Amino acid sequence: MEETRIDLRQNEMPRAWYNIQADLPKPLPPPLNPATGKPIGPEALSPIFPMGLIEQEASQERWINIPEEILSIYGLWRPTPLCRAKRLEEALKTPARIYYKNESVSPAGSHKPNTAIPQAYYNKKEGVKRLTTETGAGQWGSALSFGCNLFGMECQVYMVKVSYQQKPYRRMLMETWGGKVIPSPSSQTDAGRAILAQDPNSPGSLGIAISEAVEDAAKREDTKYSLGSVLNHVLLHQTVVGLETKAQLQKIGVQPDILIGCVGGGSNFAGFCFPFFPEKKAGKPIRFLAVEPTACPTLTKGPYCYDFGDTAQMTPLLMMHTLGHNFIPPGIHAGGLRYHGAAPLLCLLVKEGLIEAVAVPQNPVFEAAMLFARTEGTIPAPETAHAIRIAIDEAIKCRESKEEKVIVFNFSGHGHFDLASYDAFLSKKLEDYEYPEEKIKESLKDLPLLAAR
Ligand SMILES: Cc1ncc(COP(=O)(O)O)c(C=O)c1O
């Protein structure tokens, strides 16, 4: 039998996270205070984040040690396997070799616990009793509920309403780990009430849910806020994924040609790809492909400029590709990819031409998910299926050009709680939302400091 799974032993797990801030081609534009337009200092973030995470946010150190307590929890499911998708290759009749890093084996079913655990850990260390957060598909909310539970903390999750309705099992998963879940927009916060007053049927968005969670945390002494993507420290924690992948490829003496990941806020993509940047910088011809939905084409259509991270304008201004903080994407099934902005670190590298971005509509994404499920077995999350679509497209190009490229993608999560979306696809009810040009134009009118473009 040919081996298709490359495993690491637990004692081969990375002992430090990789911080790309030490290797950027230019400095990252700092977050700005929206009132003054001046860079914010750590004190501005301290009402909502613990100092341990604020330090990581700004750190320029290349390596940041992973505390023992976090490593021991990572050991519940890490290292995760790197798998060769042999049967998918055969179905595609491609000479390309396709590998995927399987992050779906975590307790919550995705890459999200890689940062939920350290975030709960650093908050607990500073005496925080309760964390608030937003969730789209429910993946992040379940990961944080899991993390908070392990550290004996409360977890309040604002879940985007359209996902709350589409994915009741994710809510149950969060509640099983002790999380409290409320559909957003809710009537519990000023931000939620303001949206409901304008549109009582609002499907919600990550931007709105973030506003609610931040407001809740800012109003309570015992509470801080936790973000599942976008910020530097979140991307940092996710680099365990890419560091393990690198070690696994080295074990079998394979060099990747193309690395692929889907992008919502950018954390799984960055965690998977960033550890390969030093090699790219040293001249290796690796391509990085970031995949997003056409319904929410942040990297491919959004201008690169300062914008708020949330709808109610409570966050600092971040320099990023953005569709405008008021943009509410159509209710596609990849709920975790419905975010108007993306990680500033990722956006800088897209802007510099080091990362390529592509957008795909949801029907071809589900066709790719079906082919993957029917050849490799595991049912992908709709978010993950965006990466699979492009991995398949690249493998088909290799068939045509007869090139034996090595394609590696991040399998960011399974779709066991997304079966309603598979049902919609199988019964031909899935709508493809092309680029919602008018809605985006409208929302870009509200950008602050647009002159910075
Ligand atoms: C399985 C899965 N993949 C990808 C994402 C997108 O998030 P990010 O871009 O931060 O990795 C999500 C977000 O919820 C997710 O649940």
The ligand as an ORCA input file, in Angstrom:
! r2SCAN-3c Opt
* xyz 0 1
  C     -13.908     26.029      8.205
  C     -13.580     27.466      8.033
  N     -12.655     27.813      7.129
  C     -12.327     29.109      6.924
  C     -12.945     30.124      7.628
  C     -12.577     31.537      7.316
  O     -11.917     32.198      8.345
  P     -10.388     32.615      8.225
  O     -10.250     33.328      6.924
  O     -10.118     33.460      9.388
  O      -9.613     31.359      8.260
  C     -13.907     29.827      8.585
  C     -14.550     30.892      9.366
  O     -15.494     30.728     10.062
  C     -14.228     28.456      8.793
  O     -15.145     28.115      9.686
*
